[in-house]
Amino acid sequence: MANNTFIQVPSDVTDAVLLSRFLNKLVLEIDTAFGKRGDNAFTQATTIAEINSLLVKHSSELVVIEAALVALEANVNSINSRVTTIESGTQVVSVLANYSVGQTTEIVICKATIPITITLPDPGLFITSSRTKEVSITSAQSSIVTISPFSTELVVGEAGQYLVEGEVLNFITNGVDWYLGS
């Protein structure tokens, strides 16, 4: 049965010519696998200049990786500060059916598997001392979530908004209409 590797082992390893061809081909394949040219040598010496070039190339890649890690750390810190805020009294509501956001609700997690409607609170009552609270609504399931106004006010310039799975919208108000928050 024939060998199905990258090089055929000779059937008669006592034949010096066949063995020599096999070994030369093997050296060529190994050198090629290691990025060398073959030339009947297992490997060729790498110069100091080549090593230096590789170090310079990889050091610039490490700088990029370091910058990405710094940005990631900043994002983690931001998330941690939001989690701390949530833990310190934010009302989180998980819903499976239509829901009207209350004056104290700040985060609504929609877990319904059927389409539902979330009604925002009266914007005039959701603003205190010229400051608005933020309402975050997220869809954690594969159903469509319709976000409707309390009355005739606009929600981001329209009669309503829609969410699909994985989306989050943050709403703020000026006391009259609803806008997208941060």
C-alpha positions as CSV (number, residue, x, y, z in Angstrom):
1,M,0.0,0.0,0.0
2,A,1.4,3.4,-0.9
3,N,2.3,5.9,1.7
4,N,-0.1,9.0,1.6
5,T,2.3,11.5,3.2
6,F,4.0,14.4,1.5
7,I,6.9,12.1,0.5
8,Q,7.0,8.5,-0.6
9,V,9.2,6.2,1.5
10,P,11.2,3.9,-0.8
11,S,10.2,0.3,-0.7
12,D,13.8,-0.8,-0.7
13,V,15.8,1.2,1.8
14,T,18.9,-0.8,1.0
15,D,19.2,0.8,-2.4
16,A,21.6,3.7,-1.9
17,V,20.3,5.8,-4.9
18,L,16.6,5.6,-3.8
19,L,17.6,6.3,-0.2
20,S,19.6,9.3,-1.2
21,R,16.7,10.7,-3.3
22,F,14.3,10.1,-0.5
23,L,16.5,11.9,2.1
24,N,17.1,14.8,-0.3
25,K,13.4,15.2,-0.9
26,L,12.7,14.9,2.9
27,V,15.3,17.6,3.6
28,L,13.7,19.8,0.9
29,E,10.2,19.3,2.4
30,I,11.4,20.0,6.0
31,D,13.3,23.1,4.9
32,T,10.3,24.3,3.0
33,A,8.1,23.7,6.1
34,F,10.5,25.9,8.1
35,G,10.6,28.6,5.5
36,K,14.0,27.7,4.0
37,R,14.8,26.8,0.4
38,G,16.1,23.2,0.8
39,D,19.4,23.3,-1.1
40,N,20.3,19.9,0.4
41,A,20.8,21.3,3.9
42,F,18.5,20.7,6.8
43,T,18.4,24.4,7.7
44,Q,20.4,27.4,6.8
45,A,21.9,29.7,9.5
46,T,19.8,32.9,10.2
47,T,21.8,36.1,10.3
48,I,21.7,38.6,13.2
49,A,20.1,41.1,10.7
50,E,17.2,38.6,10.0
51,I,16.7,38.0,13.7
52,N,16.7,41.8,14.4
53,S,14.2,42.4,11.6
54,L,11.9,39.8,13.1
55,L,12.2,41.4,16.5
56,V,11.4,44.8,15.1
57,K,8.4,43.5,13.2
58,H,7.0,41.7,16.3
59,S,7.7,44.6,18.6
60,S,5.5,46.9,16.5
61,E,2.8,44.2,16.6
62,L,3.2,44.1,20.4
63,V,2.7,47.9,20.6
64,V,-0.6,47.5,18.7
65,I,-1.6,44.6,21.1
66,E,-0.6,46.8,24.1
67,A,-2.8,49.6,22.9
68,A,-5.7,47.2,22.4
69,L,-5.3,45.9,25.9
70,V,-5.3,49.5,27.3
71,A,-8.5,50.2,25.5
72,L,-10.0,46.9,26.7
73,E,-9.0,47.8,30.3
74,A,-10.8,51.2,29.9
75,N,-13.9,49.4,28.7
76,V,-13.8,46.9,31.6
77,N,-13.4,49.8,34.0
78,S,-16.4,51.6,32.4
79,I,-18.5,48.4,32.7
80,N,-17.5,47.9,36.3
81,S,-18.5,51.5,37.2
82,R,-21.9,50.9,35.5
83,V,-22.3,47.6,37.4
84,T,-21.6,49.5,40.6
85,T,-24.3,52.0,39.7
86,I,-26.8,49.3,39.0
87,E,-26.0,47.6,42.3
88,S,-26.6,50.8,44.2
89,G,-30.3,51.1,43.8
90,T,-31.2,51.0,40.1
91,Q,-34.5,49.3,39.5
92,V,-34.1,46.5,37.0
93,V,-37.2,44.8,35.6
94,S,-37.3,41.6,33.6
95,V,-40.5,41.2,31.5
96,L,-42.2,38.4,29.6
97,A,-45.2,40.4,28.4
98,N,-46.4,44.0,27.6
99,Y,-45.1,46.4,30.3
100,S,-45.4,50.0,31.2
101,V,-42.2,51.5,32.5
102,G,-42.7,53.0,36.0
103,Q,-41.3,56.3,37.3
104,T,-38.6,54.4,39.2
105,T,-37.7,51.8,36.6
106,E,-34.4,52.4,34.9
107,I,-33.5,49.1,33.1
108,V,-36.0,46.8,31.3
109,I,-34.8,43.4,30.1
110,C,-37.3,41.9,27.7
111,K,-37.2,38.1,27.8
112,A,-40.4,37.4,25.9
113,T,-40.4,34.9,23.0
114,I,-43.4,36.6,21.5
115,P,-43.7,40.2,20.3
116,I,-44.3,42.6,23.2
117,T,-44.8,46.3,23.7
118,I,-42.9,48.4,26.3
119,T,-44.6,51.7,27.0
120,L,-42.4,54.6,28.2
121,P,-43.5,56.7,31.2
122,D,-45.0,60.2,31.0
123,P,-42.0,62.3,30.1
124,G,-43.2,65.2,32.1
125,L,-43.0,63.1,35.3
126,F,-39.7,61.4,34.4
127,I,-37.7,64.6,34.6
128,T,-36.9,66.1,38.0
129,S,-35.1,69.4,38.8
130,S,-34.3,69.8,35.1
131,R,-32.6,66.4,35.1
132,T,-33.8,63.4,33.3
133,K,-33.4,59.8,34.3
134,E,-32.3,57.3,31.7
135,V,-34.4,54.3,30.7
136,S,-32.5,51.4,29.1
137,I,-34.5,48.7,27.3
138,T,-32.9,45.5,25.9
139,S,-34.2,42.5,24.1
140,A,-32.7,39.3,25.4
141,Q,-34.8,37.0,23.2
142,S,-35.6,36.6,19.6
143,S,-38.9,38.5,19.6
144,I,-39.5,42.0,18.4
145,V,-40.0,44.6,21.1
146,T,-42.1,47.7,20.3
147,I,-41.3,50.8,22.3
148,S,-44.3,53.1,22.5
149,P,-44.8,56.5,24.0
150,F,-46.9,57.2,27.1
151,S,-49.3,59.4,25.1
152,T,-48.8,61.4,21.9
153,E,-45.1,62.3,22.5
154,L,-42.5,61.3,20.1
155,V,-39.9,58.5,20.6
156,V,-36.7,59.6,18.8
157,G,-38.8,61.7,16.4
158,E,-41.2,58.9,15.6
159,A,-44.3,57.3,17.0
160,G,-42.3,54.4,18.4
161,Q,-39.1,52.3,18.1
162,Y,-38.3,48.6,17.7
163,L,-35.7,46.3,19.2
164,V,-34.6,42.9,18.1
165,E,-32.5,40.3,20.1
166,G,-29.3,41.7,21.5
167,E,-30.1,45.4,20.9
168,V,-30.2,48.0,23.7
169,L,-31.7,51.5,23.5
170,N,-31.2,54.1,26.2
171,F,-33.9,56.8,26.4
172,I,-33.8,60.3,28.0
173,T,-36.5,63.0,27.9
174,N,-36.7,66.7,27.9
175,G,-40.0,66.5,29.6
176,V,-41.9,66.5,26.3
177,D,-40.5,63.9,24.0
178,W,-38.1,60.9,24.3
179,Y,-34.6,60.9,22.8
180,L,-31.7,58.4,22.6
181,G,-29.4,58.6,25.5
182,S,-25.8,57.5,25.8
